[in-house]
Amino acid sequence: MTTLDAFALISLIALDFRQFILYEVYLLGVWLVIIALDSSVNIYKMKFCQEIAVGIRSKITSSLEELEYREYNQNSVGTYISWLTNDINIINEKGTLKFFDIVKGVTGTIFSVIALFAYHWSLVLVTFISLLVMLAIPKIFRRKVETASKKSSAANEEFVARSEDVLSGYNVLLNYNQQQKLTEKIKSYSIALMNVLFNQAKIEAKVFAAGFTGNIFFQILITAFTGALAFKGIVTFGTIEATGALTGVIFTSLGDLSNRISSIDSVKPILEKFKHISNISTVDANHDNLENYLREIDSQSSSADVVYQVENLAYNYGEKLVFENMQFTFEKDKKYLILGKSGSGKSTLLKLLISYYDDYHGSIKFYGQEINTIPKEVIRSHVLYLEQQPYLFNDTVRENICLGEHFSDHEIISALNESGLICTEEFLDFAVGKLGNKLSGGQRQRLALARGIIRGKRIVLMDEVTSALDKETALTVENNILSNENLTVIAISHTPHKETINLYDEIYEIPEKS
C-alpha cells in the first residue's frame, strides 16, 4: 500500500491524473482485501487461543491426575484455580496473541523489504544492520522479564488462595461481628498483588521504551540515507516518502517485536511450573502388573482372615514424632474402634492404612503383603475412606454415586439401601446442591458410603464421620454401618457414643506421647 501511495504521488507530480485515479482504485481494492482477511484472522485467533487454553488446561489436569494425596494437597484449590484461569489468561495475552502479532509483523516486514529492494539494494543492507541491533534489545531485559513474570504468577496464586480462605470464613466473621475484616483483608491482598504487577509493568515499560527509541532512531537514519541517495540521483525524491513509510512499517513491527519477544519470554516460567508438576508425578506409570495385583488381592481377600497386620509402626512429620510401636490386627468383617485424644495420630493412622502416606517405619501388611509395595490403585479399589465432611459434587445423586462410571439404577438403589438411605428412582435425579447442601448430614454420609459399596469396597475407614452430626442422626449412621456384617470397619473417635460402643468387636486406644 505504501508503494501504491508513492506511485500515486509520483503520478500526481507528473500531472498524470488518470494514472493517479487508477492507483487509488488499486489502493481501495487492496484495503478491502485486507479488511476481509483481518476479520477472518481475528476470528481464527480467538478460536486458536481457546484451543490452546483447552489443551493447556487438559495438560495441567492430566498432570494433577497423576499426583498422589500428599503431592496434590501441597497446594490449595485456589492455587490450582489460579493456574487454570489467571495463568491461562497470561499465556494467551502475553504468549499466543503476541505470537500472532509477531507473524503479522514479520510478514509486513518481508513485503516491505522486498519493496525497498525494488528501490535500491543498499536500503535493504542498512535496514538489515538496523534490524540486528533492534533484535538484540530484548536480550538485555530477558532475565528481569522472566523473574517479574514468575513473581506475578506466584502473586496471583497467593491472591486467589488468600481470598478464597477469607471468603470461606465469612460466617465466622459474621458470628463475631467482624465482617469489616473481609474488606480489610481483601484490600491488603489486592495491594500486595498490585505492587507485584506494578513492578512487572515498570520492567515492561523499560523494554517498550528501549524498543521505541530504536524504532525512531533507525527510521530517521534510513530516511536520511534515502535522502542522500536521492541527492545523488540514485533514487527519485518520491522514494523518500515511500522508504519513510516502509521503514516505518519495518521498525514499528520490529520495535514491537522486541516487546513481543520479551512478552513471550515472560510466559516461560509459567510453562516451566506446569512442566515441573508433570515431573513430580508419584503415580507408577507402569500399570502392566496392576491387573495381576488386583487379581491376587481379590483372591487373598476372599480367603484370608486378617485384612491388616500392623507391627512396630512409627510415623514422623518431619522431626516430630506422631506415634511409635503401634501394634494392630484387623480381621475381616469385624468392627474396630480406635480412641485417642486430638493430635494423637488417629487420622494419620487411617491415611497410612489407605496408603495416602507410605513413609512409615515398621510394617503394615495388607492381606499379607507390605502395603507400600502394592500399587496405591489396588488399595483404593478395596478400601473406602469416609471423612467427617464427605465431598459431594454440585450434581445429581446418581452422578455423585457413579462419578462418571456406569451403574444401573437397580445397582445404585441397592447400594443406597445398603448404606441406610432408602430411596426411589426419582431420588437419583435429585440435585444435591453445592457441597450437598440440599441433603442432611446423615444423607451425605450414607451417599458417600454407597459410593464405596457399589464398587465392592468392603473395608471402611471412618475418620470421625459422625462428629459433626446431631446425636440421633449420628447413632443412626453408626448403627447402620456397624450392623452390616459384610463390612470390615476401622473407626476413629475421641468422643464415641456409648449407645454403639457394644457394636465394636475390639477397641484400641492410642496412648499419649510421653
C-alpha positions in Angstrom: 0.0 0.0 0.0 2.9 2.4 0.8 4.3 1.6 -2.7 0.9 2.3 -4.3 0.8 5.6 -2.4 4.2 6.5 -3.6 3.3 5.7 -7.2 0.1 7.7 -6.9 2.1 10.7 -5.6 4.6 10.4 -8.5 1.7 10.3 -11.0 0.2 13.4 -9.4 3.5 15.2 -9.5 3.8 14.2 -13.2 0.2 15.6 -13.7 -1.0 12.1 -14.9 -4.4 12.3 -13.3 -5.7 9.1 -15.0 -2.8 7.1 -13.6 -3.3 8.7 -10.2 -7.0 7.6 -10.1 -6.0 4.1 -11.2 -3.6 3.7 -8.3 -6.2 5.0 -5.9 -8.7 2.3 -7.2 -6.0 -0.3 -6.7 -5.4 1.0 -3.2 -9.1 0.7 -2.4 -9.2 -2.9 -3.6 -6.2 -3.7 -1.5 -7.8 -2.2 1.6 -11.0 -4.2 1.1 -9.0 -7.4 0.8 -7.0 -6.5 4.0 -10.2 -5.8 5.9 -11.7 -9.2 4.9 -8.5 -11.0 5.8 -8.2 -9.2 9.1 -11.7 -10.1 10.1 -11.1 -13.8 9.3 -7.8 -13.8 11.1 -9.3 -12.2 14.3 -11.9 -14.9 14.4 -9.3 -17.6 13.9 -7.0 -16.1 16.5 -9.8 -16.3 19.1 -10.6 -19.9 18.3 -6.9 -20.8 18.3 -6.4 -19.1 21.7 -9.3 -21.0 23.2 -8.0 -24.3 21.7 -4.6 -23.6 23.3 -6.3 -22.8 26.6 -8.2 -26.1 26.5 -5.1 -28.0 25.6 -3.0 -26.5 28.4 -5.8 -27.0 31.0 -6.1 -30.6 29.9 -2.3 -31.0 30.3 -2.4 -29.4 33.8 -5.3 -31.6 35.0 -3.7 -34.7 33.4 -0.6 -33.9 35.5 -2.7 -33.4 38.6 -4.4 -36.8 38.0 -1.0 -38.4 38.4 -0.3 -36.9 41.8 -0.9 -38.8 45.0 -2.6 -37.5 48.1 0.3 -35.7 49.7 1.6 -34.1 46.5 -1.8 -32.8 45.4 -2.5 -31.3 48.8 0.7 -29.4 48.9 -1.2 -26.6 47.0 -4.6 -25.2 47.8 -7.6 -25.5 45.5 -7.3 -21.7 45.0 -3.8 -22.2 43.6 -5.0 -24.7 41.0 -7.9 -22.4 40.1 -5.3 -19.6 39.5 -3.4 -21.9 37.2 -6.5 -22.7 35.2 -7.7 -19.1 35.0 -5.1 -16.4 35.6 -2.1 -18.3 34.2 -4.0 -19.4 31.1 -5.1 -15.8 30.5 -1.5 -14.6 30.8 -0.3 -17.3 28.4 -2.9 -16.2 25.8 -2.4 -12.5 26.3 1.4 -12.4 26.6 2.2 -15.5 24.6 -0.3 -16.8 22.0 -1.7 -13.4 20.9 1.9 -11.9 20.8 2.9 -14.8 18.5 0.2 -13.8 16.0 1.4 -10.2 16.3 5.0 -11.4 15.5 3.8 -13.3 12.5 1.9 -10.3 11.2 4.9 -8.0 11.8 7.4 -10.4 10.2 5.1 -10.8 7.2 4.7 -7.0 6.8 8.5 -6.6 7.2 9.2 -9.2 4.4 7.0 -7.4 1.9 8.4 -4.0 3.0 12.0 -5.3 2.5 11.1 -6.6 -1.0 9.7 -3.2 -1.8 12.8 -1.5 -0.5 15.0 -3.8 -2.7 13.0 -2.6 -5.7 14.2 0.9 -5.0 17.8 0.1 -4.2 19.7 -2.8 -2.6 21.6 -0.6 -0.2 18.4 0.3 1.6 17.9 -3.3 2.4 21.5 -3.6 3.7 21.2 -0.6 6.0 17.8 -1.9 7.2 19.2 -5.4 7.9 22.0 -4.0 10.0 19.5 -1.9 11.9 17.3 -4.9 12.5 20.1 -6.9 14.1 20.5 -4.1 16.6 16.8 -4.0 17.2 16.5 -7.7 17.8 19.3 -7.6 20.4 17.3 -5.2 22.7 15.0 -7.9 24.3 18.0 -10.0 25.4 19.1 -7.1 27.6 15.9 -7.4 29.7 15.2 -11.2 29.3 16.2 -12.2 32.8 14.3 -9.4 34.5 11.2 -10.0 32.5 11.2 -13.8 33.3 11.7 -13.1 37.0 8.9 -10.5 37.1 6.6 -12.9 35.3 7.4 -15.7 37.8 6.6 -13.3 40.7 3.4 -12.2 39.1 2.2 -15.7 38.6 3.0 -16.6 42.3 1.3 -13.4 43.4 -1.9 -14.3 41.5 -1.8 -17.7 43.1 -1.4 -16.2 46.6 -4.2 -13.7 46.0 -6.6 -16.4 44.9 -5.7 -18.7 47.8 -5.9 -16.0 50.5 -9.1 -14.5 49.1 -10.7 -18.0 49.0 -9.6 -18.5 52.6 -11.2 -15.3 53.9 -14.3 -15.6 51.8 -14.8 -19.1 53.0 -14.7 -17.8 56.6 -17.4 -15.2 56.2 -19.8 -17.0 58.6 -17.2 -17.0 61.3 -16.6 -13.2 60.8 -20.4 -12.7 60.8 -20.8 -14.5 64.1 -18.3 -12.3 65.8 -19.5 -9.1 64.1 -16.2 -8.8 62.3 -17.5 -8.5 58.7 -15.3 -5.5 58.1 -12.3 -7.8 58.1 -13.4 -9.1 54.8 -12.7 -5.8 53.0 -9.6 -5.1 55.1 -8.0 -8.5 54.2 -9.1 -8.5 50.5 -7.8 -4.9 50.2 -4.4 -5.9 51.7 -4.1 -8.9 49.4 -5.1 -6.7 46.4 -2.4 -4.1 47.3 0.2 -6.9 47.6 -0.8 -8.2 44.1 -0.9 -4.6 42.7 2.7 -4.0 43.8 4.0 -7.1 42.1 2.1 -6.3 38.9 3.2 -2.7 39.0 6.8 -3.8 39.2 6.3 -6.1 36.2 4.7 -3.2 34.3 7.7 -1.0 35.0 10.0 -3.6 33.6 7.8 -4.0 30.5 7.7 -0.2 30.1 11.5 -0.1 30.0 11.5 -2.8 27.3 9.0 -0.8 25.3 10.9 2.5 25.7 14.1 0.9 24.5 12.4 -0.7 21.5 10.5 2.6 20.7 13.8 4.6 20.9 15.5 2.2 18.5 12.4 2.3 16.2 12.5 6.1 15.9 16.3 6.3 15.6 16.6 3.8 12.7 13.6 5.2 10.9 15.2 8.7 10.8 18.6 7.1 9.9 17.2 5.3 6.8 15.1 8.3 5.7 18.3 10.4 5.9 20.1 7.6 3.9 17.4 7.6 1.3 17.7 11.4 1.0 21.4 11.1 0.4 20.7 8.5 -2.4 18.1 10.9 -3.9 20.6 13.8 -3.9 23.0 11.6 -5.8 20.3 10.7 -8.3 20.3 7.0 -7.4 16.6 7.1 -6.4 13.8 9.6 -7.1 12.7 12.1 -4.5 9.4 10.4 -4.3 11.2 7.4 -2.9 11.9 9.3 0.3 8.2 9.2 1.2 7.9 5.5 0.3 11.0 4.4 2.2 9.9 6.5 5.2 6.6 4.7 5.2 8.1 1.3 4.5 10.8 1.6 7.2 8.0 2.9 9.5 6.3 -0.5 8.9 9.5 -2.4 9.4 10.7 -0.7 12.5 7.3 -0.3 14.1 6.8 -4.1 13.6 10.3 -4.9 14.9 10.2 -2.2 17.6 7.1 -4.0 18.8 8.8 -7.3 18.1 11.3 -6.7 20.8 8.4 -6.1 23.2 6.6 -9.1 22.0 9.6 -11.4 22.3 10.1 -10.1 25.8 6.4 -10.8 26.5 6.6 -14.3 25.2 9.7 -14.9 27.3 7.7 -13.8 30.4 5.4 -16.8 29.8 8.2 -19.4 30.0 8.3 -19.5 33.9 4.6 -20.4 33.9 5.1 -23.2 31.4 8.1 -24.4 33.4 5.9 -24.5 36.5 3.4 -26.7 34.7 6.2 -28.9 33.4 7.5 -29.3 37.0 4.1 -30.6 38.1 4.4 -33.3 35.4 7.9 -34.2 36.6 6.9 -34.7 40.3 4.2 -37.3 39.5 4.3 -40.1 42.1 1.9 -42.4 40.4 3.6 -45.5 39.0 3.4 -45.2 35.2 3.9 -48.9 34.7 0.4 -50.4 35.0 1.3 -53.7 33.4 1.1 -55.6 36.7 -1.9 -53.7 38.1 -4.4 -56.3 36.9 -2.2 -59.1 38.4 -2.1 -57.3 41.7 -5.9 -56.8 41.7 -6.5 -60.5 41.0 -4.0 -61.5 43.7 -5.5 -59.2 46.3 -9.0 -60.3 45.3 -8.1 -63.9 45.8 -6.4 -63.3 49.1 -9.4 -61.1 50.4 -11.8 -64.0 49.8 -9.8 -66.5 51.8 -7.7 -64.5 54.3 -9.0 -63.7 57.8 -6.6 -60.9 58.5 -7.0 -57.7 56.5 -4.3 -55.5 58.1 -1.4 -56.6 60.3 0.4 -53.6 61.9 3.6 -54.2 63.7 6.1 -51.8 65.4 4.5 -48.9 63.4 6.1 -45.4 63.8 5.5 -42.2 61.9 7.1 -38.8 61.9 6.0 -35.4 60.4 9.5 -34.1 59.7 11.3 -34.4 63.0 8.0 -34.5 65.0 7.1 -38.0 66.3 3.4 -38.7 65.8 3.4 -42.3 67.3 5.6 -45.3 67.7 5.5 -49.0 68.5 1.9 -49.4 67.3 0.5 -52.9 67.1 -2.8 -53.8 65.5 -4.5 -56.8 63.9 -7.7 -56.0 61.9 -9.7 -59.1 60.8 -12.2 -59.5 58.0 -15.8 -58.4 58.7 -15.0 -57.2 62.2 -15.5 -53.7 63.6 -12.8 -51.8 65.4 -12.8 -48.5 67.3 -9.5 -46.6 67.8 -9.6 -44.0 70.6 -7.2 -41.2 71.3 -7.1 -37.5 72.1 -6.8 -34.9 69.3 -3.3 -34.9 67.9 -2.6 -38.4 68.9 -2.3 -39.6 65.3 -5.6 -41.3 64.7 -6.2 -39.7 61.3 -2.6 -40.3 60.3 -3.1 -44.0 61.1 -6.1 -44.2 58.7 -4.1 -42.3 56.0 -1.4 -44.9 56.3 -4.0 -47.7 56.0 -5.3 -46.3 52.8 -1.8 -45.7 51.6 -2.0 -41.9 51.4 1.3 -41.9 53.2 3.9 -44.5 52.7 7.0 -43.1 54.5 6.3 -45.0 57.7 8.7 -47.1 59.9 7.8 -50.7 60.9 5.3 -52.8 59.0 1.8 -52.5 57.6 0.6 -55.7 55.8 -2.5 -55.7 53.6 -3.7 -59.2 53.1 -0.2 -60.4 53.9 1.7 -58.0 51.6 3.6 -54.9 52.8 1.3 -52.1 51.9 4.0 -49.8 50.4 4.9 -52.5 47.8 1.3 -52.6 46.5 0.1 -50.1 43.8 -2.0 -47.5 45.5 -4.8 -48.0 43.0 -5.2 -51.6 44.3 -5.5 -50.4 47.9 -8.1 -47.7 46.9 -10.1 -50.3 44.9 -10.7 -52.2 48.1 -10.7 -49.6 50.9 -13.3 -46.8 51.4 -12.1 -43.8 53.3 -15.0 -41.8 54.9 -14.2 -38.3 56.1 -16.0 -36.1 58.6 -17.3 -33.9 55.7 -17.7 -36.1 52.6 -17.3 -34.1 49.4 -20.4 -34.0 47.1 -20.3 -32.5 43.7 -22.9 -30.0 42.6 -24.8 -32.6 40.6 -27.4 -35.3 41.0 -27.4 -38.2 43.4 -26.8 -40.5 40.5 -23.7 -38.7 39.3 -22.4 -38.4 42.8 -22.6 -42.2 43.1 -21.4 -43.1 39.6 -18.6 -40.4 39.4 -18.7 -40.8 35.6 -18.8 -44.6 35.6 -21.9 -46.6 34.5 -24.1 -48.4 37.0 -27.7 -49.4 36.6 -30.4 -47.7 38.6 -31.0 -51.0 40.4 -27.3 -51.2 41.5 -27.4 -47.6 42.7 -30.6 -48.0 44.7 -29.3 -51.3 46.2 -26.1 -49.5 47.3 -28.0 -46.6 48.8 -30.4 -49.0 50.6 -27.4 -51.0 52.0 -25.9 -47.7 53.2 -29.2 -46.9 55.0 -30.6 -44.4 52.6 -33.9 -45.8 51.4 -34.8 -44.1 48.1 -36.7 -44.3 44.8 -35.6 -43.9 41.2 -36.8 -40.3 41.3 -34.4 -39.5 44.1 -31.5 -40.5 41.8 -32.0 -37.4 39.7 -32.3 -35.1 42.7 -29.7 -32.2 42.6 -27.8 -32.3 45.8 -26.6 -28.6 45.6 -23.2 -27.1 46.3 -21.3 -29.4 48.7 -24.5 -31.4 49.1 -26.3 -28.6 51.0 -29.7 -29.9 49.9 -29.1 -33.1 51.8 -28.8 -33.6 55.6 -25.5 -34.5 57.1 -26.6 -38.1 57.6 -27.7 -38.4 54.0 -24.4 -37.1 52.8 -22.5 -39.7 54.9 -24.8 -42.5 53.6 -24.3 -41.4 50.0 -20.6 -41.4 50.5 -20.8 -44.9 51.9 -22.9 -46.0 48.9 -20.1 -44.8 46.6 -17.9 -47.4 48.0 -20.4 -50.2 48.4 -21.4 -50.1 44.7 -17.8 -50.6 43.8 -17.4 -53.6 46.1 -15.4 -51.9 48.7 -15.9 -53.8 51.9 -13.2 -52.2 54.1 -14.4 -48.9 55.6 -12.1 -46.4 57.3 -14.2 -43.9 59.3 -12.5 -40.7 60.3 -14.7 -39.1 62.9 -17.6 -39.4 60.4 -20.4 -38.6 62.8 -18.8 -36.0 65.0 -20.5 -33.1 63.0 -23.9 -34.8 63.1 -26.6 -34.4 65.7 -26.7 -37.4 68.1 -29.8 -39.0 66.7 -28.5 -38.9 63.2 -25.0 -40.0 64.3 -26.4 -43.0 66.1 -28.5 -44.0 63.0 -25.5 -43.8 60.7 -23.2 -45.7 63.1 -25.8 -48.4 63.8 -26.3 -48.9 60.0 -22.6 -49.2 59.2 -21.6 -51.3 62.3 -24.6 -53.7 61.8 -23.5 -54.5 58.3 -22.0 -58.0 58.6 -20.2 -57.7 55.2 -18.1 -54.7 56.2 -14.7 -54.5 57.9 -14.8 -51.2 59.8 -12.0 -49.3 61.4 -13.3 -46.2 63.0 -11.5 -43.4 64.9 -13.0 -41.1 67.5 -12.2 -39.1 70.6 -15.8 -38.9 71.7 -17.5 -42.3 71.0 -21.2 -42.8 71.6 -21.9 -45.2 74.5 -25.0 -46.4 72.7 -22.9 -48.0 69.9 -19.8 -49.0 71.8 -21.0 -52.6 72.1 -21.2 -53.0 68.3 -17.4 -52.9 68.1 -15.5 -56.2 68.2 -12.4 -54.6 69.6 -11.4 -51.2 70.9 -7.8 -49.9 70.7 -6.5 -46.7 72.3 -3.5 -44.7 71.1 -1.5 -43.8 74.2 -0.5 -40.2 74.9 3.1 -39.4 74.0 5.3 -39.2 77.0 
